[in-house]
Amino acid sequence: MSSKFYQLALEYHKGNRPGKIIVSSHKSLVTCEDLSLAYTPGVAIPVREIAQDANKVYDFTIKRNLVAVISDGSAVLGLGNVGPLASKPVMEGKAVLFKHFADIDVFDIEIDTQDVDDFVQTVKNIAPTFGGINLEDISAPRCFEIEKRLIKMLDIPVFHDDQHGTAIIIAAGLLNSLEIQDKDIETIQLVCLGAGSAGIATLDLLCELGLSKDNILLVDSRGVISKDMENVSQFKAQYGTKTDKKTLTDVMHGADVFIGVAVANLVSKQMIKSMADRPIVFALSNPDPEISPKDANSVRDDLIMATGRSDYPNQVNNVLGFPFIFRGALDAKASEINLKMKIAAVYALKDLAKLEVPNSVLKAYSTKYMTFGKDYIIPKPFDPRLIEVVPKAVFDVAVSSGVSRL
């Protein structure tokens, strides 16, 4: 990144008031009567009501609209294990997105431990404050165990966005890409580069949508995950296959789909050239993809290309998911975000991309034309219809699947 942008980012975060979020009150506090209502003696009245009926906490406090964004700083962006303090700008950024896109309030919480038991116990102890828990930037495989245990312990939604948010947006974009490329999810050959939280969760969700495990080749830093590979975690092992292919180059030959959730510049032009007809390439490493769109398009004119960046077409961005998924879950007073709710979000995003794009979106992206096709497979983050469509889909399924407390 340029030195100019580097300095601009520092100035943005520092400014006259450091950080990106504030806590403020939306109730009047200008008279003596206001003070008596906001605090003593008036505050004792909702306290008594909640003590008699715990569900009334949703009526008299912020809980129904409050999410905790929680990290230990062990897997921050592409920067690795930078620790809890260095993760705070990212967690504040997440809070800004929650508020801007879905009017959800957030407390960001950075926990100074990377012990699974300590982390889980800390979150369990503070959970009564919140209507939902968004786990963020926690390294694999610890993140799987942490989320699993917290979901079992708590009666509010627990959602690891690096897993499920990423998976939901990829799935929506991939289903549309398959339709455009005239391919079937049940028969495609798919290569996934990266076996961390995003990679495993994406494969899990795609299998629920019809992808066959027999058609998946998972690649990590050691090579292709095979049945005979030793010292493989249970999460990776479920996607181990019987194959004599060892390298990324080997598995890219003839593949229909490539999903990269690893690091930059691992995919060559020759690998893209060796893929099947009408390939789909999701190179999602940030800030630099596994292969640039320029390089991929220079060797294929029949591919669909997506990245994680906003300066290329088809940005796979989690902001399309987590604010709206939590909005639907919170409005339903859901006890969890279950698989059916995640799939509902996938199809809501998928279908929205096929509708006529509003002028406000065209203006935001400085273009006169945007329509469903190779360069527009998923909605843009500034599409005003997201807040109408995705939360409703999630809400409806929360109610119908029995996890709503309305």
Backbone torsions as a table, in degrees:
resi	resn	phi	psi	omega
1	MET	NA	149.9	-176.1
2	SER	-71.0	156.3	178.8
3	SER	-65.2	-30.9	178.4
4	LYS	-65.3	-45.3	179.5
5	PHE	-67.5	-38.7	178.2
6	TYR	-55.8	-48.6	-178.7
7	GLN	-68.4	-38.1	179.1
8	LEU	-61.2	-41.1	178.9
9	ALA	-64.6	-40.4	177.8
10	LEU	-64.8	-43.1	180.0
11	GLU	-65.8	-37.5	178.3
12	TYR	-60.8	-43.7	-176.2
13	HIS	-79.0	-25.9	-180.0
14	LYS	-88.2	-69.3	177.9
15	GLY	53.9	-156.3	177.4
16	ASN	-77.8	-21.6	-179.9
17	ARG	-136.9	105.8	-174.2
18	PRO	-58.6	147.9	179.2
19	GLY	93.7	-177.5	-175.3
20	LYS	-123.1	-7.9	-175.5
21	ILE	-129.8	159.1	175.1
22	ILE	-136.4	163.1	171.3
23	VAL	-111.9	126.4	-179.0
24	SER	-138.4	163.7	179.2
25	SER	-100.7	144.5	176.8
26	HIS	-108.7	8.8	176.7
27	LYS	-107.1	151.5	-178.1
28	SER	-64.6	138.8	175.2
29	LEU	-147.2	68.4	-176.6
30	VAL	-127.5	-10.6	-178.8
31	THR	-126.5	168.2	176.9
32	CYS	-62.1	-37.4	178.6
33	GLU	-65.0	-40.3	176.7
34	ASP	-57.7	-45.0	-178.3
35	LEU	-63.6	-38.7	-179.1
36	SER	-69.7	-26.6	176.9
37	LEU	-81.2	-41.3	-176.7
38	ALA	-69.8	-34.6	-178.9
39	TYR	-130.2	-139.2	-174.5
40	THR	-76.3	138.2	7.4
41	PRO	-93.6	-10.4	-170.9
42	GLY	-62.2	-31.9	-176.5
43	VAL	-64.3	-22.3	-179.2
44	ALA	-66.1	-24.5	-176.0
45	ILE	-69.0	-51.6	174.6
46	PRO	-64.2	-29.0	176.4
47	VAL	-59.2	-46.4	179.7
48	ARG	-63.6	-41.0	-179.9
49	GLU	-61.5	-44.2	-178.7
50	ILE	-70.0	-36.9	178.8
51	ALA	-61.4	-32.7	179.2
52	GLN	-82.8	-29.7	-178.2
53	ASP	-145.8	102.8	-174.4
54	ALA	-58.8	-29.8	-179.1
55	ASN	-65.0	-19.3	179.9
56	LYS	-72.3	-8.1	174.4
57	VAL	-59.4	-29.1	178.2
58	TYR	-72.6	-23.1	-179.2
59	ASP	-84.8	-31.3	-169.1
60	PHE	-116.5	0.5	179.6
61	THR	-135.2	177.4	-178.9
62	ILE	-76.2	-8.7	-170.8
63	LYS	-48.0	-41.2	-174.7
64	ARG	-65.3	-20.3	-177.9
65	ASN	-122.4	23.0	-174.3
66	LEU	-119.9	125.5	178.5
67	VAL	-118.3	140.7	172.2
68	ALA	-94.6	125.4	171.4
69	VAL	-100.4	112.4	-166.6
70	ILE	-123.5	132.5	178.4
71	SER	-143.7	158.1	169.3
72	ASP	-109.0	1.9	177.1
73	GLY	73.8	20.6	-174.0
74	SER	-88.2	-11.9	-179.6
75	ALA	-152.2	67.6	-171.9
76	VAL	-90.7	117.5	179.9
77	LEU	47.6	-131.1	175.2
78	GLY	-101.3	17.8	-171.9
79	LEU	-98.7	-9.2	175.0
80	GLY	83.7	-149.1	-174.1
81	ASN	-85.9	85.5	-177.4
82	VAL	-96.8	-6.4	177.5
83	GLY	89.9	169.3	-172.6
84	PRO	-65.0	-41.3	-177.8
85	LEU	-64.7	-44.1	-178.6
86	ALA	-70.3	-18.5	178.0
87	SER	-80.6	-14.2	-172.1
88	LYS	-60.0	-41.0	177.5
89	PRO	-58.9	-34.8	178.8
90	VAL	-69.2	-42.8	-179.2
91	MET	-66.8	-37.4	174.0
92	GLU	-63.7	-39.0	177.4
93	GLY	-61.6	-39.9	177.2
94	LYS	-61.6	-40.5	179.0
95	ALA	-61.3	-40.9	179.1
96	VAL	-61.8	-41.7	-179.1
97	LEU	-68.1	-42.5	175.9
98	PHE	-55.0	-46.2	-175.6
99	LYS	-70.7	-45.3	-175.2
100	HIS	-66.7	-44.4	-171.8
101	PHE	-89.7	-24.4	-175.7
102	ALA	-138.0	8.4	179.1
103	ASP	53.4	40.6	176.4
104	ILE	-104.3	130.7	177.9
105	ASP	-81.4	147.9	-175.0
106	VAL	-138.2	138.8	160.7
107	PHE	-107.0	124.7	174.8
108	ASP	-89.3	134.7	-174.8
109	ILE	-130.7	120.7	178.8
110	GLU	-109.3	121.1	-172.0
111	ILE	-103.7	128.6	-175.3
112	ASP	-90.8	61.8	171.5
113	THR	-158.7	147.2	173.1
114	GLN	-120.7	22.2	172.5
115	ASP	-91.3	126.7	-175.0
116	VAL	-58.5	-46.8	-178.2
117	ASP	-61.4	-44.9	-179.7
118	ASP	-64.3	-42.8	-179.2
119	PHE	-62.4	-48.8	-178.3
120	VAL	-61.4	-43.6	-178.6
121	GLN	-65.6	-38.8	178.0
122	THR	-61.7	-47.0	-179.9
123	VAL	-65.2	-41.8	178.2
124	LYS	-58.3	-40.8	-176.3
125	ASN	-69.5	-30.7	-177.7
126	ILE	-97.3	-6.6	-173.4
127	ALA	-57.3	-32.3	-179.6
128	PRO	-57.6	-21.6	179.7
129	THR	-67.0	-27.3	-162.7
130	PHE	-115.3	157.9	171.9
131	GLY	-92.1	-12.7	178.6
132	GLY	-165.7	158.2	-179.3
133	ILE	-122.8	121.1	174.1
134	ASN	-107.0	107.7	176.7
135	LEU	-81.6	142.9	-171.4
136	GLU	-147.3	138.2	170.3
137	ASP	52.8	51.2	176.0
138	ILE	-114.0	131.7	-172.1
139	SER	-69.9	151.2	174.0
140	ALA	-88.0	149.0	4.9
141	PRO	-89.7	3.7	-177.7
142	ARG	-58.0	-36.6	-176.5
143	CYS	-60.2	-33.7	-179.4
144	PHE	-66.2	-45.2	-179.4
145	GLU	-67.2	-42.3	-179.7
146	ILE	-60.2	-50.1	-178.6
147	GLU	-63.8	-44.5	-178.4
148	LYS	-58.3	-45.2	-177.8
149	ARG	-69.1	-39.6	-179.1
150	LEU	-69.2	-38.3	176.4
151	ILE	-59.1	-40.9	-179.7
152	LYS	-68.9	-34.8	-175.2
153	MET	-80.3	-35.6	-166.8
154	LEU	-104.2	157.0	179.5
155	ASP	-108.1	23.9	174.7
156	ILE	-127.7	159.6	-179.2
157	PRO	-61.1	132.7	172.5
158	VAL	-120.6	124.8	-169.7
159	PHE	-141.5	114.9	175.5
160	HIS	-88.8	104.2	-170.2
161	ASP	-65.7	-33.5	178.8
162	ASP	-62.0	-27.9	174.1
163	GLN	-83.5	-70.2	-164.3
164	HIS	-82.0	-35.3	176.8
165	GLY	-61.5	-47.3	177.6
166	THR	-60.3	-45.9	-177.9
167	ALA	-61.2	-41.4	-177.5
168	ILE	-64.8	-44.7	-178.8
169	ILE	-68.8	-42.1	176.8
170	ILE	-59.2	-46.0	-177.0
171	ALA	-61.2	-43.9	179.8
172	ALA	-61.6	-46.5	179.6
173	GLY	-66.4	-37.6	-178.4
174	LEU	-69.7	-41.8	178.6
175	LEU	-59.4	-41.9	177.6
176	ASN	-68.3	-38.6	178.8
177	SER	-63.2	-41.2	178.4
178	LEU	-62.3	-39.2	178.1
179	GLU	-63.5	-45.2	-179.6
180	ILE	-64.4	-39.9	-177.1
181	GLN	-86.7	1.9	178.9
182	ASP	58.2	51.2	177.7
183	LYS	-124.7	158.8	-175.4
184	ASP	-113.3	128.0	-178.6
185	ILE	-59.8	-26.0	-177.2
186	GLU	-77.1	-14.9	-175.8
187	THR	-121.6	-8.9	-177.2
188	ILE	-66.0	152.1	170.4
189	GLN	-99.2	121.5	-172.8
190	LEU	-121.0	132.7	174.3
191	VAL	-108.6	128.3	175.4
192	CYS	-116.7	118.6	177.1
193	LEU	-101.0	110.7	-176.0
194	GLY	119.3	116.6	-175.2
195	ALA	-118.4	32.7	174.6
196	GLY	-88.5	-155.7	-174.6
197	SER	-60.7	-45.3	-177.6
198	ALA	-67.2	-43.3	-178.1
199	GLY	-63.3	-47.8	-178.1
200	ILE	-66.2	-44.8	-179.5
201	ALA	-64.0	-37.2	178.7
202	THR	-64.5	-44.7	178.3
203	LEU	-64.1	-40.5	178.0
204	ASP	-57.9	-47.4	-177.1
205	LEU	-69.1	-41.5	179.9
206	LEU	-63.6	-34.2	176.5
207	CYS	-66.7	-35.7	175.2
208	GLU	-65.0	-25.0	-178.3
209	LEU	-93.1	1.9	173.9
210	GLY	122.7	-8.6	177.9
211	LEU	-69.0	136.1	179.4
212	SER	-87.6	133.6	176.4
213	LYS	-59.2	-29.0	-180.0
214	ASP	-67.1	-16.7	-177.9
215	ASN	-104.6	15.7	-178.9
216	ILE	-109.3	134.3	170.4
217	LEU	-121.4	112.4	-177.4
218	LEU	-99.9	132.7	-176.5
219	VAL	-124.9	130.4	173.1
220	ASP	-120.3	-165.4	-175.8
221	SER	-65.2	-17.6	179.3
222	ARG	-92.5	-12.3	-178.3
223	GLY	123.2	-159.6	-177.9
224	VAL	-70.7	131.5	178.1
225	ILE	-76.2	113.4	-178.4
226	SER	-117.2	166.5	-178.9
227	LYS	-61.6	-31.7	-175.5
228	ASP	-94.6	5.0	178.0
229	MET	-73.2	135.8	-178.6
230	GLU	-94.3	159.6	176.4
231	ASN	56.3	49.8	178.6
232	VAL	-110.8	133.6	179.6
233	SER	-64.2	158.1	-179.6
234	GLN	-61.5	-29.0	-178.2
235	PHE	-71.0	-39.1	176.5
236	LYS	-77.3	-38.3	-174.2
237	ALA	-60.2	-30.6	-179.3
238	GLN	-64.1	-18.1	177.7
239	TYR	-108.7	13.5	174.4
240	GLY	-68.3	144.5	-176.6
241	THR	-131.8	158.0	174.4
242	LYS	-84.0	106.4	-176.9
243	THR	-156.0	152.2	174.3
244	ASP	-97.8	2.2	177.2
245	LYS	-76.4	136.9	-173.3
246	LYS	-116.6	-30.0	-170.3
247	THR	-118.8	167.5	176.2
248	LEU	-61.5	-39.2	177.6
249	THR	-58.3	-42.3	-179.7
250	ASP	-60.2	-47.2	-171.1
251	VAL	-81.2	-20.0	179.5
252	MET	-70.7	-24.4	-178.8
253	HIS	-64.6	117.4	178.6
254	GLY	81.9	2.1	-179.5
255	ALA	-71.8	142.4	175.6
256	ASP	-83.3	-36.3	-172.7
257	VAL	-134.0	136.4	170.8
258	PHE	-120.6	127.3	172.9
259	ILE	-119.5	118.9	179.1
260	GLY	-110.8	119.7	174.8
261	VAL	-132.1	54.4	-173.0
262	ALA	-124.5	-111.4	179.9
263	VAL	-137.7	171.6	-171.3
264	ALA	-67.3	150.2	163.8
265	ASN	61.7	35.7	177.8
266	LEU	-95.8	-12.1	-176.9
267	VAL	-109.6	130.5	-178.7
268	SER	-96.5	164.5	174.7
269	LYS	-58.8	-38.9	-178.0
270	GLN	-63.6	-37.1	177.1
271	MET	-62.0	-44.5	178.6
272	ILE	-64.1	-40.4	179.9
273	LYS	-62.2	-29.7	-176.2
274	SER	-83.8	-5.5	-178.1
275	MET	-71.1	168.8	-179.8
276	ALA	-66.8	171.1	174.9
277	ASP	-60.2	146.4	177.2
278	ARG	52.1	56.0	-176.5
279	PRO	-76.2	163.0	177.0
280	ILE	-123.4	124.7	-175.6
281	VAL	-123.9	111.9	174.1
282	PHE	-107.5	95.4	-179.5
283	ALA	-101.1	95.9	-162.2
284	LEU	-107.2	3.5	176.4
285	SER	-61.0	138.3	179.2
286	ASN	-119.7	144.0	2.1
287	PRO	-82.3	-14.3	-178.5
288	ASP	-110.7	127.9	-176.8
289	PRO	-73.4	168.7	178.7
290	GLU	-61.4	-30.2	169.1
291	ILE	-149.4	142.1	-178.6
292	SER	-76.4	150.5	174.7
293	PRO	-55.7	-36.7	179.0
294	LYS	-59.8	-46.4	-179.3
295	ASP	-68.6	-42.8	-178.9
296	ALA	-63.9	-44.3	-178.3
297	ASN	-71.8	-18.2	179.9
298	SER	-73.5	-18.8	-179.0
299	VAL	-114.6	-9.8	178.1
300	ARG	-138.8	135.6	174.4
301	ASP	-111.1	8.7	-177.3
302	ASP	-118.8	16.9	-175.3
303	LEU	-102.2	160.6	166.3
304	ILE	-107.4	131.2	-175.0
305	MET	-122.7	131.4	173.9
306	ALA	-129.7	149.3	175.0
307	THR	-136.0	-176.3	175.5
308	GLY	-94.8	4.6	-172.1
309	ARG	-101.2	148.8	-178.2
310	SER	-82.9	-12.7	-178.5
311	ASP	-91.8	7.2	172.5
312	TYR	-124.7	157.9	174.9
313	PRO	-62.4	158.5	172.7
314	ASN	60.2	58.2	176.6
315	GLN	-77.7	121.7	173.9
316	VAL	-88.9	102.4	-171.2
317	ASN	-127.8	125.8	-177.8
318	ASN	-61.8	-18.2	179.5
319	VAL	-65.4	-16.5	172.4
320	LEU	-69.0	-16.0	-172.9
321	GLY	-113.7	-67.1	-164.7
322	PHE	-58.5	-39.6	-179.9
323	PRO	-63.1	-39.5	-173.8
324	PHE	-80.8	-33.7	175.8
325	ILE	-65.8	-45.9	177.5
326	PHE	-66.7	-35.6	177.9
327	ARG	-58.4	-46.6	178.4
328	GLY	-64.7	-41.5	-179.2
329	ALA	-67.6	-42.2	179.7
330	LEU	-66.7	-42.2	-179.8
331	ASP	-63.4	-29.3	178.6
332	ALA	-87.0	-1.1	-172.0
333	LYS	49.7	48.4	-176.0
334	ALA	-73.9	146.0	177.0
335	SER	-85.5	-14.3	178.8
336	GLU	-162.5	167.2	169.3
337	ILE	-107.7	99.9	-172.5
338	ASN	-89.8	177.3	-176.9
339	LEU	-59.1	-41.6	-179.1
340	LYS	-62.4	-35.8	178.0
341	MET	-68.5	-38.5	177.6
342	LYS	-64.8	-43.6	179.6
343	ILE	-65.8	-36.5	176.3
344	ALA	-60.2	-40.2	177.7
345	ALA	-65.0	-39.5	177.7
346	VAL	-57.0	-51.3	-175.8
347	TYR	-71.5	-30.6	176.3
348	ALA	-64.6	-44.2	178.3
349	LEU	-67.8	-42.6	179.4
350	LYS	-57.2	-49.2	-175.1
351	ASP	-72.4	-32.9	-179.5
352	LEU	-62.4	-34.1	-178.7
353	ALA	-64.2	-18.0	-177.1
354	LYS	-89.9	-7.9	-179.0
355	LEU	-86.9	161.6	178.1
356	GLU	-60.0	134.3	-175.7
357	VAL	-80.0	129.8	-179.4
358	PRO	-63.8	153.1	178.7
359	ASN	-60.8	-32.4	-179.9
360	SER	-62.8	-33.6	177.7
361	VAL	-72.2	-43.5	177.6
362	LEU	-58.4	-41.0	180.0
363	LYS	-66.9	-41.3	-179.1
364	ALA	-63.0	-29.2	-178.2
365	TYR	-107.3	14.1	173.2
366	SER	51.7	48.4	178.2
367	THR	-139.4	155.1	179.0
368	LYS	-98.7	-7.9	-171.8
369	TYR	-147.6	131.3	177.1
370	MET	-156.5	119.3	-178.1
371	THR	-145.2	156.5	-178.3
372	PHE	-53.8	125.7	-178.7
373	GLY	167.8	-163.4	-172.0
374	LYS	-59.8	-29.6	-178.9
375	ASP	-102.7	7.8	178.5
376	TYR	-151.3	86.8	-175.4
377	ILE	-106.5	-16.0	177.7
378	ILE	-141.2	154.9	-179.0
379	PRO	-62.2	161.3	175.4
380	LYS	-87.4	148.5	-178.4
381	PRO	-56.8	-27.7	-177.9
382	PHE	-92.6	15.0	176.5
383	ASP	-71.4	117.3	-175.7
384	PRO	-67.2	-13.6	-178.5
385	ARG	-80.0	-13.5	-179.6
386	LEU	-57.8	-43.9	-177.1
387	ILE	-69.2	-20.1	178.0
388	GLU	-86.8	-37.3	-168.7
389	VAL	-91.4	-51.2	-172.4
390	VAL	-70.3	-48.6	178.1
391	PRO	-57.5	-39.1	180.0
392	LYS	-63.6	-42.4	179.2
393	ALA	-61.8	-43.3	179.5
394	VAL	-67.8	-44.6	179.0
395	PHE	-57.8	-49.4	-176.7
396	ASP	-60.1	-40.9	-179.6
397	VAL	-73.7	-33.9	175.3
398	ALA	-59.0	-42.8	179.2
399	VAL	-68.0	-48.6	-175.7
400	SER	-69.5	-26.0	-178.5
401	SER	-93.6	0.5	171.0
402	GLY	86.6	14.7	179.3
403	VAL	-103.2	1.8	177.0
404	SER	-86.2	145.6	177.2
405	ARG	-109.3	21.6	176.4
406	LEU	-73.2	NA	NA
